[in-house]
Amino acid sequence: MTTELLPTPAGNARITWHRAADQAAVLALGHGAGGGIEARDLAALAAALPPLGFTVALVEQPWRVAGKRLGPAPKTLDTAWTPVAERLAGDGPPLVVGGRSAGARVACRTGAATGAVGVLALAFPLHPPGRPEKSRAQELLESGLPTLVVQSVADPFGGPAEFPELPAGHELVSVPYGGHGFDVPKRAPIGQEEVLELITGAVGGWLSGLLRAATGGS
């Protein structure tokens, strides 16, 4: 694991690299508005994917690097993320962008313009809790790239049943029992590790299929 700072118009972003020995692609993941790259789903993917050939780049937004507690407006998040993604897309291996919650929104809004080949949306915040009329579905529907959504059934920001019909190239994986952070209550018949294995397995399989499609099945 190595880290590096990259300048952006909003300040320095920090990348924590979890590199594959023989990388087939790079998956760049951003964090949510209320947490960082230590989130359980991001950490699980960073551990599980490199052995499969996928380098994981966990990207901390400048506001987190600067030690601030609250994230800025979406436009500023996009401004900070875009040069990082463009740099990674230009490094050689195919780039898939994504993140959890607010990070998923950023990836959906900017992915097609940065040279990425796909988007991973973890715990996409479809709407504010209790406000389904404030839908953010268009950001997801208009990502312009093959997109995988991984969503908990108990997510207060919108469960899988609340999502509209997804366009061709978009997929949705439903995660049982978890909340917005994919946290599993003690009374659930499956454990936390099982849920994380479900997530990492689904993402790994999707990435493999995405690359096969991009290379014509080779």
N, C-alpha and C positions, 0 to 999 in steps of 0.2 A: 504494500500500500504506500503510495506516494501522494504528495499534494503539490499544487502550484497555484499561484495567483495570476489572474488575467485581468487587465484593465478594461473597464467598460465606461460608457458615459455616466453611469450612476455610481461609479466607484469600483473597487477591486472585487471580482468574484473569485471564489476559491473552488478548485476542483480536487476532489479526493479520488484517486485512481485505484481501481481494483482490476488489474490487468489479466487478460487471458494469455497463456503462453503462445498460442497460435490463434490470434483473434480473427473471427469471421466478420465481426461487426462491433460497433461501439454503441452502447445504450447510455445516453446522458439523461440523468434524472434530477429534477428539481424538487424542493421540499414545499411544505405547506406554509400557510400564513402564521400558524401558531406553533411551529416546531421546526426542527432542522433535519439534517441528513441521518440523524440517529433514529428516525422513525422505524418501527419494527419491519414494515414491508420493504423499505429501501435497504435496510441492513440485510434482510434475508436475501434479496435479489443480488446484492453486492457479494454475498458469500456463495450463492448457488450457481450463478451464471458463468463466472470465469472458467470453471472446469468444463463447461459446455462449449467454450470458444467465444464467449461474448465478454468483451471488456465493459465494465461498468464505471461510468464517470459520475460521481455524486457532486452536484453543483450547488454551492451555497451562494445565495444572492448577496449583493453588496451590503444590504442592510443587516444581514446576519453577521457577515464578516466584521462589520463596524461595531457589533455588539448592541445594536438597537433591538428593542423588544417588539416593535410593531412594524409590519411591512408597509411599503408605500402603495400608491395607487397602481392599478393594473398596467397603465401605460408605462410607468417607470419599471415595473417588473419585466415587461416585454423589452424595454430598451436595454436593460442589463443582460437579459438572457440571449438576445439575438446575436451579438458578436461572439459570444462563447460558442453557440451552436454552429455559427458559420465557420468558425475556426476549426471545430471538430469535424465538420462535414468536409472540409478541405484537406484533412490530414491523410485521407486515403481510404480506409475501410468504410463501408456503408454506415451511416449514422441513423439511429432511431432515437427520437427525443420523447421525453415523458416526464412524469412526476406524479406526486400525490396532491390532491385537493387543489389549492391555488396553483401549484406547479403543473398540474395537469391542464388547467385552463391556459396557462402561458404556452405550453407545448402545442395545444390545439390551435391557438391564435397565430402562432409564429412558425410552426413546423414546416409548412410547404415553402415558405419564403427563404428558409435557411439552408435548404439542400438536403433535408432529412428524407428518409424513405418510408417512415412510419411513425406513429404516435402511440405511446402507452399512457393511458389515463387511469391512474389508481385513485379510487375514492373520489371520482369527479363530483364536485359540489353542484349538483343539478339546480338547486335553489337554496336560499337560506332556510334554516330549520323553521318549520311551521309556515313557510311562505311559498307554497308551490306555484303561486301566480307569478313569482319573480324568477322565471325560468332562464337558465343559461344554456339551454339545449343547443341553440344555434352555434355557439362556439364549437361544440363537439361535432355537430352534424356537418359543419362547413370546414372541418380540418383540412380537407383536400388530399388526405393521405390515408392509406390503410391504418385503421385505428382499433386498438384493443382496449376495452373498458373493463376494469375489474372492480366490482361493486358489492358491498355487503348488503344483505337483505334488511338489516336493521339500521342502515345509515340514515341519520336524521336529515342529511342534506339531499336525500333522494335515494330510494332503493331501486333495484332493477325493474320492478313492476311499474315504476313511474316514468321510465324512459320512453320517449317516442320511438316509432319504428326507425331503425337505423339504416342508413344507406348501404349500398353494396360496398364491400371492403371493410365495413365496421363490424366488430364482434363484441359481445358482452358476456363476461363470465360472472356468474352469481356466486358470492361467497356466503355460506350459511353462518348464521348466528353472530357475525361480527358487527361492530359499530363503525364509525367513520375512520377509526384508526385500526380496523381489522382486529379489534380486541374481542376476545371471546369470554363470555361470562362463565363463572365456575360451574353453573348448573347445566351448561351445554353438554350434549353427548359426545362432542369431539373437543379435542384440546387445542391450545394455541399453536403448537408446533404443527399439528395436522393442517390447520388453516393456512399457515405460512407455506407448507409444502404444496398445498393446492395452488396457492398463488404463484409460487416459483415454477411449478410444473406447467401451469397454464401459460405463463409468460415465455418460458423456455421453448415450449412447443410452438407457440405463435411466432416467435422470432425465427425459428428454424424454417417454418413454412413461408414466412415473409421473404427470407433470403432465397429459398428455392424458387419462389415465384419471380423474384427480381433477376435471377440468373438463368431463367428458363428451365429450371428443374435440374441443373447441373450440381 
